[in-house]
Structures are given as structure tokens and as C-alpha cells.
Amino acid sequence: VPPVPAGCRAGVVEVQRSVTAVLGQDVVLPCRYRAQEGEQVVQVTWLKRGPAGRSAEVAVLDLRHGEHVQDAYVGRVLRRARGALEDGAIVLRN
């Protein structure tokens, strides 16, 4: 999302504070952006928070360049929906 000029309203990112997963099953990590008129999501980046609060990139969903999943997550992280990135949810396999 581009920077928002002073006095302009931005859309809202909707995520779930907690997601429950079952070992051995797929789980959806939802992320939706309710864009304001004229806004377009061009990139969504998923990070994993590790020890001591450090973050590591898991996947990048990009409107122009497609999806890039870090090697450690290839085959386990998939984009849930095709099309506009306002739905930036991912699926964690198994």
C-alpha cells in the first residue's frame, strides 16, 4: 500500500489474533485488506516471529512478480486465493 498523505484515510487490515491448527492438517492464516477507493494492494509479505522477537520472511505475494516462498517453506505455504491481493491469506500445509 502506498504512503498515505496527511489527512487521507487508509483502508483496514483484517487478521485474526489467534488461529488454531491441528497437527497434520492444513490451516488458513487469513489476512484481508479493506481498501479505500483508489487504493490497490501490490504486495503482501508474511513474516514468522522467532525467538527474541526476530522476524524471518516466509513468503511474499506480489501483484506483478507473483509469489516467492522462502526455501524452507516451499511446498508448505500456498496462497489461498488468486486475483487481487486484498485477500492475502495463505495456507500452511500439514
C-alpha positions, 0 to 999 in steps of 0.5 A, spaced: 500 500 500 502 506 498 504 512 503 498 515 505 498 523 505 496 527 511 489 527 512 487 521 507 484 515 510 487 508 509 483 502 508 483 496 514 487 490 515 483 484 517 487 478 521 485 474 526 489 474 533 489 467 534 488 461 529 488 454 531 491 448 527 491 441 528 497 437 527 497 434 520 492 438 517 492 444 513 490 451 516 488 458 513 492 464 516 487 469 513 489 476 512 484 481 508 485 488 506 479 493 506 481 498 501 479 505 500 477 507 493 483 508 489 487 504 493 490 497 490 494 492 494 501 490 490 504 486 495 503 482 501 509 479 505 508 474 511 513 474 516 514 468 522 516 471 529 522 467 532 525 467 538 527 474 541 522 477 537 526 476 530 522 476 524 524 471 518 520 472 511 516 466 509 513 468 503 511 474 499 505 475 494 506 480 489 501 483 484 506 483 478 512 478 480 507 473 483 509 469 489 516 467 492 516 462 498 522 462 502 526 455 501 524 452 507 517 453 506 516 451 499 511 446 498 508 448 505 505 455 504 500 456 498 496 462 497 489 461 498 486 465 493 488 468 486 486 475 483 487 481 487 491 481 493 486 484 498 485 477 500 492 475 502 491 469 506 495 463 505 495 456 507 500 452 511 500 445 509 500 439 514 
